[in-house]
Amino acid sequence: MKVVIIGAGVVGVTTAYYLARSGHEVTVVEKETEAATLASAGNAGLIAPGHSFAWASPSAPKELLRSLTVDDTALRVNPFKAPGMMFWGLRFLRECNAE
Protein backbone atom coordinates (compact mmCIF):
# COMPACT_ATOMS: atom_id res chain seq x y z
CA MET A 1 0.00 0.00 0.00
CA LYS A 2 1.22 3.53 -0.77
CA VAL A 3 0.97 5.83 2.25
CA VAL A 4 1.66 9.56 2.63
CA ILE A 5 2.55 10.86 6.09
CA ILE A 6 2.11 14.59 6.61
CA GLY A 7 4.66 15.89 9.09
CA ALA A 8 8.15 14.68 9.94
CA GLY A 9 7.80 15.11 13.67
CA VAL A 10 8.29 12.34 16.19
CA VAL A 11 4.83 10.87 15.51
CA GLY A 12 5.06 11.14 11.72
CA VAL A 13 8.54 9.64 11.46
CA THR A 14 7.71 6.82 13.88
CA THR A 15 4.52 6.02 11.99
CA ALA A 16 6.42 6.05 8.69
CA TYR A 17 9.09 3.76 10.11
CA TYR A 18 6.64 1.11 11.28
CA LEU A 19 4.58 1.27 8.09
CA ALA A 20 7.72 0.88 5.95
CA ARG A 21 8.90 -1.95 8.15
CA SER A 22 5.55 -3.65 7.53
CA GLY A 23 6.12 -3.48 3.77
CA HIS A 24 4.24 -0.31 2.84
CA GLU A 25 5.62 2.30 0.44
CA VAL A 26 5.82 5.44 2.59
CA THR A 27 6.36 9.08 1.65
CA VAL A 28 6.84 11.67 4.40
CA VAL A 29 5.93 15.28 3.54
CA GLU A 30 7.33 18.06 5.75
CA LYS A 31 7.07 21.82 5.17
CA GLU A 32 10.16 22.63 7.27
CA THR A 33 13.71 22.10 6.05
CA GLU A 34 14.48 19.66 8.89
CA ALA A 35 12.54 16.98 10.72
CA ALA A 36 11.26 17.40 14.28
CA THR A 37 11.74 21.17 14.51
CA LEU A 38 8.33 22.38 15.69
CA ALA A 39 6.12 20.48 18.13
CA SER A 40 8.57 17.58 18.41
CA ALA A 41 11.31 19.96 19.47
CA GLY A 42 9.04 21.09 22.32
CA ASN A 43 8.60 17.67 23.88
CA ALA A 44 5.53 16.60 21.91
CA GLY A 45 5.00 12.89 21.74
CA LEU A 46 6.57 12.28 25.14
CA ILE A 47 4.20 10.86 27.73
CA ALA A 48 5.77 10.89 31.18
CA PRO A 49 3.03 10.72 33.83
CA GLY A 50 5.65 10.46 36.56
CA HIS A 51 6.80 13.97 35.71
CA SER A 52 3.33 15.52 35.72
CA PHE A 53 2.52 18.46 37.95
CA ALA A 54 -0.12 21.14 38.16
CA TRP A 55 1.16 23.99 36.05
CA ALA A 56 -0.60 26.79 37.91
CA SER A 57 0.79 26.01 41.35
CA PRO A 58 2.65 28.12 43.93
CA SER A 59 5.94 26.58 42.75
CA ALA A 60 5.34 27.45 39.08
CA PRO A 61 6.82 31.00 39.13
CA LYS A 62 10.12 29.64 40.46
CA GLU A 63 10.09 26.84 37.86
CA LEU A 64 9.25 29.34 35.14
CA LEU A 65 12.19 31.59 36.05
CA ARG A 66 14.47 28.56 36.22
CA SER A 67 13.34 27.49 32.73
CA LEU A 68 14.79 30.67 31.27
CA THR A 69 18.32 29.51 32.10
CA VAL A 70 18.19 25.70 32.38
CA ASP A 71 17.31 23.23 29.58
CA ASP A 72 16.07 20.30 31.69
CA THR A 73 12.94 21.79 33.28
CA ALA A 74 9.42 20.40 32.91
CA LEU A 75 8.16 23.83 31.93
CA ARG A 76 10.29 25.38 29.18
CA VAL A 77 9.74 28.93 27.98
CA ASN A 78 11.69 30.80 25.34
CA PRO A 79 10.33 34.37 25.29
CA PHE A 80 12.13 35.14 22.03
CA LYS A 81 10.26 32.40 20.13
CA ALA A 82 6.82 33.47 21.35
CA PRO A 83 6.80 37.13 22.43
CA GLY A 84 2.99 37.20 22.20
CA MET A 85 2.84 34.80 25.14
CA MET A 86 3.71 37.58 27.60
CA PHE A 87 0.08 38.46 28.35
CA TRP A 88 -0.85 34.79 28.69
CA GLY A 89 2.12 34.39 31.04
CA LEU A 90 1.00 37.26 33.24
CA ARG A 91 -2.51 35.77 33.52
CA PHE A 92 -0.96 32.37 34.23
CA LEU A 93 1.19 33.75 37.05
CA ARG A 94 -1.91 35.34 38.59
CA GLU A 95 -3.40 31.81 38.90
CA CYS A 96 -0.32 30.37 40.65
CA ASN A 97 -1.67 30.36 44.18
CA ALA A 98 -2.59 27.78 46.80
CA GLU A 99 -6.38 28.06 46.27
N, C-alpha and C positions, 0 to 999 in steps of 0.2 A: 504494500500500500504506500502511496506517496502522501507525505504529511508535511505541512508547513507550520512551523512554530514561530509565533510572533513574539519577539523579545528574547534577547540573549542574556537575561539575568539568571540568577541561580535556579529558579524554577524552570525557565525555558530551556536552559542548557541541560539540566538534569533530565527533563522530559525527553529532549532530543536524544540524549545518550541512551536511555533505556529503550526508546522506540527503535533506534538504529541497531542496538544490540539484539533486539527481537526480530530483526530482518526487514524493517521498514526503510524506505528511502526518505530521508529527512532533510528538509531545508530550513535553516534558521534565518529569520529576517530581523535585523536590528537597525534602528535609525541612528544610533550613536556610532562613533568610530571604534569603540572598544566594547567588549562584553562586560557586564556587571558593573556599570558605572553609575546607575541611578539608584533605584530602590535597593538593589542587592548590595550596593556599597554602604547603605545605611542599615544593615542588619536584617533586611527583609529575608524571609525564608527560614530564619532561625527561630525555633520554638524551644525556649528554655524556661519551663515553669518554675524551676528552682531559683531563678534569678528575678522572679516577678516581684513587684512592689507597687504600692499605690503611688502614682505619680504626684498627685496633689497632696503631699503630706508635709508635716513640719520639717522633715529632713531634706525635702526637695530643693529649697534654695541653696543649701550648702552643696548638694550634689550637682546642681546646675552650675554654680560657680566653679566647682572642681572640673566639670566637663569642658570648660573653656581652655584648660591647660593640660589635661590628661586624656589619653586616647582610650583607656580601658574602662570607662564608666558606663553604667547602664543607660543613662540619659546623656546623649551626645548632642551638643548644639554648636553649630558653626554660624555665628551671626553674619558673616560675610557672604554665605551662600543663600541665606534667606532673610534679608534685612526687613522684609514686611512682617516677619514673625514678632517684631518687637512689641506690638500692641497685644498680640495673643499672649506673649510671655508675661507682660504686666498683669493681665487678667488672671493668668495661671498662678502667678505668685500670690495674688490676692486670695486665692483659694487654698493656699498651703497653710492650713491651720489645724488645730487638734479637734475641731468640731466634727 
